[in-house]
Amino acid sequence: MIKVGVFYPQSAKFDWDYYMTKHMPLVQSRLSPAIKKVDIEKGLAGGAPGADATYQCVCNLHFDSVEAFQAAFGPYAAEIMGDIPNYTDAQPVVQISEVKM
């Protein structure tokens, strides 16, 4: 199993309502049935007392393999990525990881 982590750094704009009710349903519908699980985290604080969270949002998309992700995402990449300005001005950081546990 692999995880595609999408990390949104702190920014001036992040519309949680749009993200949860429009963007994520779009992502899930386009990447189905390859997508196995989705975790969405809202950053609350950093590690030091009083520190802001590094990321305002972290989204983890789980797939059986990198190939399964690429096959599902490829045809819809422009549509999914093109929707980002509708909810944030942050430039997301993406990391693909192997789930070890």
Phi, psi and omega per residue, in radians:
M1 nan 2.487 3.075
I2 -2.143 2.806 3.122
K3 -2.235 2.277 3.014
V4 -1.749 1.900 3.124
G5 -1.643 2.244 3.096
V6 -2.026 1.964 -3.037
F7 -1.879 2.152 3.125
Y8 -1.823 1.889 3.102
P9 -1.079 2.805 3.080
Q10 -0.974 2.433 3.114
S11 -2.657 3.049 -3.120
A12 -1.264 -0.471 -3.037
K13 -2.226 2.193 2.923
F14 -2.676 1.876 -3.102
D15 -1.595 1.650 -3.096
W16 -1.072 -0.658 -3.140
D17 -1.066 -0.856 3.120
Y18 -1.077 -0.787 -3.100
Y19 -1.025 -0.810 -3.066
M20 -1.369 -0.577 -3.038
T21 -1.727 -0.311 -3.112
K22 -2.146 -0.926 -3.053
H23 -1.181 -0.892 -3.091
M24 -1.151 -0.670 3.016
P25 -1.069 -0.626 3.059
L26 -1.065 -0.869 -3.141
V27 -1.025 -0.852 -3.098
Q28 -1.108 -0.706 -3.126
S29 -1.195 -0.666 -3.118
R30 -1.285 -0.609 -3.051
L31 -1.615 -0.045 3.096
S32 -1.322 2.506 0.096
P33 -1.612 0.104 -3.076
A34 -1.177 -0.570 -3.115
I35 -1.288 2.283 -3.052
K36 -1.777 -0.525 -3.066
K37 -2.834 2.595 3.080
V38 -2.291 2.308 3.011
D39 -2.121 2.296 3.086
I40 -2.152 2.223 -3.109
E41 -2.089 2.398 3.044
K42 -1.824 2.074 -3.131
G43 -1.130 2.293 -3.130
L44 -1.894 -0.697 -3.077
A45 -2.833 2.843 3.041
G46 -1.521 -3.087 -3.091
G47 -1.253 -0.529 3.133
A48 -1.541 2.578 3.102
P49 -0.951 2.246 3.115
G50 1.417 -0.061 -3.130
A51 -1.379 2.488 3.056
D52 -1.269 2.674 3.043
A53 -1.095 2.490 3.092
T54 -1.146 -0.707 -3.114
Y55 -2.073 2.346 3.098
Q56 -1.357 -0.419 3.139
C57 -2.647 2.440 3.002
V58 -2.260 2.190 3.106
C59 -2.032 2.216 3.108
N60 -2.002 2.111 3.139
L61 -1.918 2.187 -3.066
H62 -1.823 2.373 3.132
F63 -2.414 2.836 3.114
D64 -1.185 -0.568 -3.076
S65 -2.787 2.894 3.062
V66 -1.070 -0.716 -3.134
E67 -1.083 -0.700 3.119
A68 -1.119 -0.724 3.084
F69 -1.083 -0.874 -3.087
Q70 -1.076 -0.704 3.137
A71 -1.153 -0.655 -3.132
A72 -1.335 -0.711 -3.044
F73 -1.357 -0.675 -3.034
G74 -0.814 -0.925 -3.088
P75 -1.155 -0.340 -3.062
Y76 -2.042 0.130 -3.069
A77 -0.974 -0.840 -3.099
A78 -1.100 -0.708 -3.141
E79 -1.162 -0.822 -3.115
I80 -1.146 -0.858 -3.133
M81 -1.152 -0.607 3.141
G82 -1.176 -0.305 3.136
D83 -1.456 -0.284 -3.057
I84 -0.959 -0.789 -3.132
P85 -1.079 -0.255 3.109
N86 -1.271 -0.301 -3.131
Y87 -2.270 -0.248 3.137
T88 -2.681 2.737 2.992
D89 -1.822 0.085 3.109
A90 -1.340 2.601 3.038
Q91 -1.669 1.900 -3.109
P92 -1.171 2.589 3.064
V93 -1.875 2.296 -3.089
V94 -2.024 2.397 3.054
Q95 -2.412 2.321 3.039
I96 -1.768 2.238 -3.086
S97 -2.275 2.647 2.989
E98 -1.517 2.264 3.105
V99 -1.410 2.067 -3.085
K100 -1.693 -0.403 -3.116
M101 -2.617 nan nan
